[in-house]
Amino acid sequence: MADSPRMDATIKDHYEDNPDTYWALLDRLALAMDNVVAESAHLIFWHSMKMNQHGETVERLEAMGWKCNPFPLIWFKSDGSGIAPDPQRGPRQVYEAAIFASRGDRKITQEGCVANCFPYPGRRDGAIHASEKPYAMLRHFMRMICDEYSFVLDPTCGSGNALKVAEDLGAHHVLGLEQLSEFWQIARDNWSKRGE
């Protein structure tokens, strides 16, 4: 997302980030559901919490057959990093949210429930992607849903961290897609690294 808190010249960020692109991607997911999503599956969907975008996103996902948990997964940027869109009138945005959804009756893994909020710094040495999610945070949430029976698809794989987490959690198969060749190369270069 373009509203990333990190404005470091070394971090690459030139995704097309506008409402038309966002809704078009959701439409693509709806069209591809029967081809790319198992009848029993989980979804972690990172998105903006803007009021109209969140509500409509939930409605569209539910129309596709997803059952959306009413409480989002939260990455709290524990170092206080984030953007302040209007610092004279409102607070700094120090969290990112994901819709947690299921299709069919897929149960969580034997690791069981985890907290729906995970504190982890937003500014990290070595971050290479503006929307990059940290390995430790992804591992916290994905251990609920990823095991040796999992087939994991990340259709906007960016840095590839979610794929690395899935493989480390023993997923049967992982697949990442990336629209921009520059980020695809970053994900490939990052694939062999482990940890944060």
FENMOJO-V162294 format. One record per pair of residues at least 6 apart in sequence whose C-alpha atoms are under 6 Angstrom apart, sorted by the first residue. I is the first residue (numbers start at 0). J is the second residue. If there is no record, write none. Layout:
I:J + I:J
This chain:
0:130 + 3:129 + 4:81 + 4:82 + 10:127 + 10:128 + 10:129 + 11:128 + 11:129 + 12:129 + 29:63 + 38:103 + 39:102 + 39:103 + 39:104 + 39:105 + 40:101 + 40:102 + 40:105 + 41:100 + 41:101 + 42:99 + 42:100 + 43:97 + 43:98 + 43:99 + 44:97 + 44:98 + 45:96 + 45:97 + 46:97 + 65:100 + 65:101 + 65:102 + 66:100 + 66:101 + 67:99 + 67:100 + 68:99 + 68:100 + 71:96 + 71:97 + 71:98 + 72:96 + 72:97 + 72:115 + 72:116 + 73:95 + 73:96 + 73:116 + 74:94 + 74:95 + 74:116 + 74:117 + 75:94 + 75:117 + 75:118 + 76:93 + 76:94 + 76:118 + 76:119 + 76:120 + 76:121 + 77:118 + 77:119 + 77:120 + 78:120 + 79:93 + 80:93 + 80:121 + 81:92 + 81:93 + 82:91 + 82:92 + 83:91 + 107:143 + 107:144 + 108:143 + 108:144 + 134:160 + 134:195 + 138:164 + 146:168 + 146:169 + 146:170 + 147:169 + 147:170 + 147:171 + 148:171 + 149:170 + 149:171 + 150:171 + 150:172 + 150:173 + 151:173 + 152:174 + 152:175 + 153:175 + 154:175 + 154:176 + 155:176 + 155:177 + 156:175 + 156:176 + 156:177 + 157:182 + 158:185 + 158:186 + 159:186 + 177:183
